[in-house]
Amino acid sequence: MAYLLVFLLTFVFMEFVAWFAHKYIMHGLLWKLHEDHHTKESSHSFLEQNDSFFIIFATPAIIFILIASISYAPYLLVIGLGITAYGLCYFLVHDVFIHNRLKFLNKIDNFYFRAIRRAHKIHHKKIYKEDGECFGMLIVPFKYLKAELNKDK
């Protein structure tokens, strides 16, 4: 039970890490890697420079899992798996569902996922690194949830 709790806490904590990294690193120091994600040039290939962040954000999970396997440390393994699960969820929601880079989740239609998509569209209205909003992924500002929930009535 304690392992499950650590896994869930790690997963939830990663949403805040992702928000912070998106706002202050991706729209800050490493904007050059993220910038192509905010442009809609037809010259983009399937991969973007922004995809480098998958490697950057996977590194702590890999380190936790490696350390856990070398020196029996089950809590580190669970933390590494929680980070990995968040990364998978982020990929499925952001790249597959929102940006349709793979076309198998684009038919999901409920208020929560519509709110995620709407918040992300608001984020992408700004093509520059300044004055952005909606930097998170799974925790959606209430106003978008409310607007989408009202559509279902």
C-alpha positions as CSV (number, residue, x, y, z in Angstrom):
1,M,0.0,0.0,0.0
2,A,2.9,2.4,0.8
3,Y,4.4,1.7,-2.6
4,L,1.1,2.6,-4.3
5,L,0.9,5.8,-2.3
6,V,4.5,6.8,-3.3
7,F,3.7,6.0,-6.9
8,L,0.5,8.2,-6.9
9,L,2.2,11.0,-5.0
10,T,5.1,10.9,-7.5
11,F,2.7,11.0,-10.4
12,V,0.8,14.0,-9.0
13,F,4.0,15.8,-8.1
14,M,5.2,15.4,-11.7
15,E,2.3,17.6,-12.9
16,F,3.8,20.4,-10.8
17,V,7.3,19.6,-12.0
18,A,5.9,19.7,-15.6
19,W,4.2,23.0,-15.0
20,F,7.3,24.6,-13.5
21,A,9.6,23.2,-16.2
22,H,7.2,24.3,-19.0
23,K,6.8,27.8,-17.6
24,Y,10.4,28.6,-16.4
25,I,12.6,26.3,-18.4
26,M,10.9,25.6,-21.7
27,H,9.6,29.2,-21.9
28,G,12.8,30.4,-20.3
29,L,16.4,29.2,-20.5
30,L,15.7,26.4,-23.1
31,W,13.1,28.3,-25.3
32,K,15.2,27.5,-28.4
33,L,14.4,23.8,-27.9
34,H,10.7,24.5,-27.3
35,E,10.1,27.3,-29.8
36,D,9.5,25.1,-32.8
37,H,6.5,23.6,-30.9
38,H,4.8,26.9,-30.9
39,T,5.2,27.6,-34.7
40,K,3.1,26.0,-37.4
41,E,5.6,25.8,-40.2
42,S,5.0,23.2,-42.9
43,S,8.8,22.6,-43.0
44,H,8.6,20.7,-39.6
45,S,9.3,17.0,-39.8
46,F,7.5,14.5,-37.6
47,L,10.0,15.2,-34.9
48,E,10.5,18.6,-33.3
49,Q,13.4,20.1,-31.4
50,N,10.9,20.2,-28.5
51,D,11.0,16.4,-28.5
52,S,14.4,16.6,-26.8
53,F,12.5,17.3,-23.6
54,F,11.4,13.7,-23.5
55,I,15.0,12.6,-23.1
56,I,15.7,15.4,-20.5
57,F,12.6,14.5,-18.4
58,A,13.1,10.7,-18.8
59,T,16.6,11.0,-17.3
60,P,15.6,11.2,-13.6
61,A,13.3,8.2,-14.0
62,I,16.0,6.2,-15.6
63,I,18.5,7.1,-12.9
64,F,15.9,6.2,-10.1
65,I,15.2,2.8,-11.8
66,L,18.9,2.0,-12.3
67,I,19.9,2.9,-8.8
68,A,16.9,0.9,-7.5
69,S,17.9,-2.2,-9.5
70,I,21.6,-2.0,-8.5
71,S,21.0,-1.4,-4.8
72,Y,17.8,-2.9,-3.7
73,A,15.8,0.3,-3.1
74,P,12.1,-0.4,-3.9
75,Y,11.0,3.2,-3.1
76,L,13.4,4.6,-5.7
77,L,12.0,2.1,-8.2
78,V,8.4,3.2,-7.4
79,I,9.4,6.9,-7.8
80,G,11.1,6.1,-11.1
81,L,8.0,4.2,-12.3
82,G,5.8,7.1,-11.1
83,I,7.8,9.6,-13.2
84,T,7.7,7.1,-16.2
85,A,3.9,6.8,-15.9
86,Y,3.5,10.5,-15.9
87,G,5.8,10.8,-18.9
88,L,3.6,8.2,-20.7
89,C,0.5,10.0,-19.8
90,Y,2.0,13.3,-20.9
91,F,2.9,11.8,-24.2
92,L,-0.6,10.3,-24.7
93,V,-2.4,13.5,-23.7
94,H,-0.1,16.1,-25.3
95,D,1.3,14.5,-28.4
96,V,-1.3,11.9,-29.3
97,F,-4.6,13.5,-28.0
98,I,-4.0,17.2,-28.3
99,H,-1.6,17.5,-31.2
100,N,-2.7,14.3,-33.0
101,R,0.8,13.2,-33.9
102,L,-0.5,9.7,-33.8
103,K,-4.1,9.3,-34.7
104,F,-5.6,6.9,-32.2
105,L,-6.9,9.0,-29.3
106,N,-8.5,11.9,-31.3
107,K,-12.1,10.6,-30.8
108,I,-12.2,11.0,-27.0
109,D,-15.0,13.5,-26.2
110,N,-15.8,14.3,-22.6
111,F,-15.7,17.6,-20.8
112,Y,-12.4,17.0,-19.1
113,F,-10.5,16.2,-22.2
114,R,-12.2,19.0,-24.1
115,A,-11.0,21.3,-21.3
116,I,-7.5,20.0,-21.6
117,R,-7.5,20.6,-25.3
118,R,-9.0,24.1,-24.9
119,A,-6.5,25.2,-22.3
120,H,-3.7,23.9,-24.5
121,K,-5.0,25.9,-27.4
122,I,-5.0,29.0,-25.2
123,H,-1.4,28.2,-24.4
124,H,-0.5,28.0,-28.1
125,K,-2.2,31.3,-29.0
126,K,1.1,32.9,-27.9
127,I,3.9,32.0,-30.3
128,Y,6.5,33.7,-28.2
129,K,7.9,32.7,-24.8
130,E,6.4,35.7,-22.9
131,D,2.9,36.2,-21.5
132,G,1.9,32.5,-21.7
133,E,-0.7,30.8,-19.7
134,C,-1.9,27.2,-19.0
135,F,1.5,25.6,-18.6
136,G,0.2,22.4,-16.9
137,M,-1.2,19.3,-18.6
138,L,-3.6,17.3,-16.4
139,I,-4.7,20.0,-13.9
140,V,-6.9,22.3,-16.0
141,P,-7.9,25.8,-14.9
142,F,-11.4,25.6,-13.5
143,K,-12.8,28.1,-16.1
144,Y,-12.1,25.7,-18.9
145,L,-13.6,22.7,-17.0
146,K,-16.7,24.8,-16.2
147,A,-17.1,26.0,-19.8
148,E,-16.9,22.4,-21.2
149,L,-19.1,21.0,-18.5
150,N,-21.8,23.6,-19.3
151,K,-21.7,22.4,-23.0
152,D,-22.8,18.9,-21.8
153,K,-26.0,20.3,-20.2
